Amino acid sequence: MTELEQGQEPAREPVREQDDEHDHQHEQHHEQQHREQQYQREQEHAVGDVAGDVVTSQSSADSEESGVIHLDLLSTSRSTDAAYLAAADIASVTAELDVPYRLVGGNCVTLLVAAYQVTGIPPRDTADADLGVGYEVVADPRLPAALEGRGYQRTDGNRFERPLSDEHGTLQLVVDVLAPAYDAKMRTNQEHGDLVVDEVPGLGIALVREPVVVDIDVQLTSGTTVTAQLALPDPISALCMKATAWAGRFSARDAFDIWRLLEVAYAAGVKAEKWPLAGSGLDASRVLHRSFATPARDPYRDAQVPGNVPARVRALVAEVVAPPAR
């Protein structure tokens, strides 16, 4: 008597489902391996381009002999208070875990502007702090545990928040955890250990190149002072990250930060002949020369910037960023 005649299901379908699941897992594993290979290539490109220009960039600012730049800063809003407090928590967590990281995002740009003494650029407020770390750190269970130990709660796949009350009310401190993307495309909702994070282009080269290290003393609007030592991307890496971010979302905010970072790179002494034309450096060069270096494009039409900024940006791109090979 057959299985069907006995009222039993044949085994073929469950086996096919198991095979499909195995194939899906194999595809995910293959994609992960491919990204890790891209990671290694990015590291090789970055290491090959590190010598000379990063040290020159740091020494061009008013830094101490140790290479650490001291900044006395004044927070101008409650949202900026929250960003600096979250950044200080990042410094504390990464020091405790003894892991490499970079503070990225809007407050990174603000700190680089201050570190290289760039003047005449309007500030831009940001309310959160972005923590950029490698795959192995994102997947480390100690990272969320350390954030939770400081009162943070995970509110999204990569977002941690904690309320902080003072006499003026309650601040919401926000830390977003980011991982590197090793091509020019941001990848959302990527699993690394217990976290589900966005993979960001340019972060890989930022983690390999020497950081700009700053000691900050920030007076908050409450009168309280926050101190921290923070590792920032160097000007080239920060510009690579912002250029590829702009190419993915065409945000006026990113265009504004690209202007700020081009001014930082110029103040740091970065020259086009030193620009790394490989990996994220090549991706950023293509974006900047295609969309920011020609009058035919106007990335600032939706940005509130002075009228001379587009021409200034075109000149800075020519000075700082090597054009991609034709």
C-alpha positions in Angstrom: 0.0 0.0 0.0 1.4 3.4 -0.9 2.0 6.3 1.5 -1.0 8.2 0.1 -3.3 5.2 0.4 -2.1 4.9 4.1 -3.0 8.6 4.6 0.7 9.6 5.1 2.4 12.6 3.4 5.3 11.7 1.1 8.7 12.9 2.3 9.7 14.7 -0.9 8.1 18.2 -0.1 9.7 18.6 3.3 13.1 17.7 1.8 12.6 20.3 -0.9 11.8 22.9 1.7 14.9 22.0 3.6 16.9 22.2 0.4 15.5 25.7 -0.3 16.4 26.8 3.1 19.9 25.4 2.7 20.3 27.1 -0.7 19.2 30.4 0.9 21.7 30.0 3.8 24.4 29.2 1.2 23.6 32.3 -0.8 23.7 34.5 2.4 27.0 32.9 3.3 28.4 33.5 -0.2 27.4 37.1 -0.1 29.0 37.6 3.3 32.2 36.0 2.1 32.1 38.3 -0.9 31.7 41.4 1.3 34.6 40.2 3.5 36.8 39.9 0.5 35.9 43.4 -0.5 36.8 44.4 3.0 40.3 43.0 2.6 40.8 44.7 -0.7 39.6 48.0 0.8 42.1 47.6 3.6 44.9 47.0 1.2 44.0 50.1 -0.8 43.7 52.2 2.3 47.0 51.0 3.9 48.8 51.8 0.6 47.5 55.3 0.7 48.0 56.2 4.4 51.6 57.2 4.4 52.3 60.9 4.7 49.0 62.7 4.1 47.2 61.8 7.4 50.1 62.9 9.5 50.4 66.1 7.5 46.7 66.7 7.9 46.9 66.3 11.7 50.0 68.4 12.1 48.4 71.3 10.0 45.9 71.8 12.8 46.8 73.3 16.1 47.5 69.9 17.8 49.6 68.9 20.7 52.9 67.0 20.4 51.0 63.8 21.1 48.9 64.3 18.0 45.7 64.8 20.0 43.8 68.0 19.2 42.2 69.8 22.2 38.9 71.5 21.5 37.0 73.9 23.8 33.5 74.0 22.5 30.1 75.6 23.3 26.9 73.7 22.6 24.2 76.0 21.3 21.0 73.8 21.6 19.5 71.0 23.6 19.7 68.7 20.6 23.4 69.4 20.3 23.7 68.7 24.1 22.3 65.3 23.5 24.6 64.6 20.6 27.7 65.5 22.6 26.5 63.4 25.6 25.9 60.4 23.4 29.4 60.9 21.8 30.9 60.9 25.3 29.1 57.6 26.0 30.6 56.1 22.8 34.0 57.1 23.9 33.5 55.4 27.3 32.0 52.2 25.8 34.7 51.8 23.2 37.5 52.5 25.7 36.0 49.9 28.1 35.8 47.3 25.3 39.2 48.3 23.8 37.9 48.3 20.3 38.6 50.5 17.2 35.9 52.8 16.1 35.1 56.1 14.5 32.6 58.7 15.5 30.8 59.5 12.2 27.8 61.5 11.1 27.0 65.2 11.6 28.8 65.8 14.9 32.0 64.3 13.4 31.9 66.9 10.6 31.4 69.7 13.2 34.4 68.4 15.2 36.6 68.2 12.1 35.6 71.8 11.2 36.7 72.9 14.7 39.9 70.7 14.7 41.2 72.3 11.5 40.0 75.8 12.4 37.8 76.3 9.4 35.9 79.5 9.8 33.0 81.2 7.9 30.9 78.0 7.7 27.4 78.0 9.3 27.0 75.2 11.9 24.6 72.3 11.5 22.8 70.8 14.5 22.6 67.1 15.0 20.8 65.3 17.8 22.4 61.8 17.7 25.8 60.1 17.6 26.8 57.5 15.0 29.2 54.8 16.1 31.1 53.2 13.1 32.8 49.9 13.9 34.0 46.8 12.0 32.0 43.6 11.5 33.7 41.8 14.4 32.8 44.6 16.8 29.2 44.9 15.6 28.8 41.2 16.2 30.4 41.3 19.7 27.7 40.7 22.3 29.7 43.0 24.7 28.8 46.0 22.6 25.0 46.1 23.3 25.7 44.9 26.8 28.0 47.9 27.5 25.5 50.4 26.1 22.7 48.8 28.1 24.9 49.0 31.2 24.9 52.8 30.7 21.2 53.0 30.7 20.5 52.6 26.9 17.7 50.5 25.6 17.7 49.1 22.1 14.8 50.7 20.2 15.6 49.4 16.7 18.0 47.0 15.0 20.9 49.4 15.4 19.6 52.2 17.6 20.1 52.6 21.3 18.4 55.4 23.3 18.5 56.6 26.9 16.6 59.5 28.6 18.7 61.9 30.7 16.9 64.4 32.9 18.2 67.7 34.2 16.6 70.9 35.6 15.7 71.9 32.0 13.8 68.8 31.1 14.6 65.4 29.6 17.1 64.8 26.8 16.9 61.7 24.6 20.4 60.4 23.9 20.6 58.3 20.7 23.5 56.1 19.5 23.2 54.4 16.0 25.6 51.6 15.3 26.9 51.4 11.7 29.1 48.8 9.9 31.2 49.2 6.7 29.8 48.5 3.2 32.6 47.5 0.8 31.1 48.9 -2.4 29.4 52.2 -3.2 26.0 51.1 -2.0 24.5 51.4 1.5 23.0 48.2 2.6 20.2 48.3 5.2 19.1 45.7 7.7 22.3 43.6 7.7 22.6 41.0 10.5 25.8 40.9 12.5 25.5 38.9 15.7 22.4 40.2 17.6 22.3 43.6 15.8 20.7 44.5 12.5 22.6 47.5 11.1 23.1 49.6 8.1 26.4 49.0 6.2 27.8 52.4 5.1 30.2 53.0 2.2 33.5 54.6 3.1 33.5 53.4 6.7 36.0 50.7 5.9 38.7 53.1 4.7 38.0 55.3 7.7 38.6 52.4 10.1 41.9 51.5 8.4 43.4 55.0 8.0 44.7 56.8 11.0 42.0 58.7 13.0 42.0 62.3 13.9 41.9 62.1 17.7 40.3 65.0 19.6 40.0 65.8 23.3 36.8 67.8 23.8 35.6 70.0 26.6 32.0 71.0 25.7 30.0 73.5 27.8 26.3 72.4 27.4 23.4 74.8 27.5 22.8 73.7 31.1 26.2 75.0 32.1 27.5 71.5 32.6 30.8 70.5 31.0 31.3 67.2 29.1 34.8 65.9 28.4 35.7 63.0 26.1 38.4 61.8 23.8 37.0 60.8 20.4 38.4 59.1 17.3 37.2 60.7 14.1 37.7 59.8 10.4 40.5 61.7 8.8 39.4 64.3 6.3 39.8 62.1 3.2 37.8 59.2 4.8 35.1 61.6 6.1 34.7 63.1 2.6 34.5 59.7 1.0 31.7 58.7 3.4 29.7 61.9 2.8 30.1 61.8 -1.0 28.8 58.2 -1.2 26.0 59.1 1.3 24.9 62.0 -0.9 24.9 59.7 -4.0 22.5 57.4 -2.2 19.9 59.9 -1.1 20.7 63.3 -2.7 20.1 65.1 0.6 20.7 68.8 1.0 22.1 68.1 4.4 24.8 65.8 2.9 25.6 68.4 0.2 26.1 71.0 3.0 28.4 68.7 4.8 30.4 68.0 1.6 31.1 71.7 1.4 32.2 71.7 5.0 34.4 68.7 4.5 36.0 70.0 1.4 37.0 73.1 3.4 38.4 70.8 6.1 40.4 68.8 3.6 41.8 72.0 2.0 42.7 73.3 5.5 44.4 70.0 6.3 46.6 70.3 3.2 45.0 67.4 1.2 46.0 67.6 -2.4 44.5 66.0 -5.5 47.7 64.1 -6.2 47.4 62.4 -2.8 43.8 61.4 -3.2 43.4 57.6 -3.2 41.9 56.5 -6.5 40.8 53.0 -5.4 37.9 51.6 -3.4 35.9 54.2 -1.6 38.3 57.0 -2.7 37.5 56.2 -6.4 33.8 56.0 -5.6 33.9 59.4 -4.0 36.0 60.9 -6.8 33.3 59.9 -9.3 30.5 61.4 -7.3 32.3 64.7 -6.5 33.6 65.3 -10.1 30.3 64.2 -11.7 28.0 66.2 -9.5 29.9 68.9 -7.6 32.7 69.9 -10.1 30.6 71.1 -13.0 28.3 74.2 -13.3 25.8 71.9 -15.2 24.9 70.3 -11.9 23.5 72.2 -8.9 23.5 70.0 -5.8 22.9 73.1 -3.7 19.6 74.3 -5.2 17.7 72.9 -2.1 20.5 73.8 0.4 20.5 77.1 2.3 24.0 78.2 1.5 25.6 81.5 0.4 25.4 82.2 -3.4 29.1 81.8 -3.9 29.2 78.2 -2.5 28.7 76.2 -5.7 31.7 78.0 -7.4 33.8 77.6 -4.2 32.9 73.9 -4.1 33.9 73.4 -7.7 37.3 75.0 -7.0 37.8 72.9 -3.9 37.0 69.6 -5.7 39.6 70.4 -8.3 42.2 71.2 -5.6 41.6 68.4 -3.2 40.1 65.4 -5.2 41.8 63.7 -8.1 39.5 63.0 -11.0 38.7 59.4 -11.8 40.7 57.8 -14.6 38.8 58.1 -17.9 
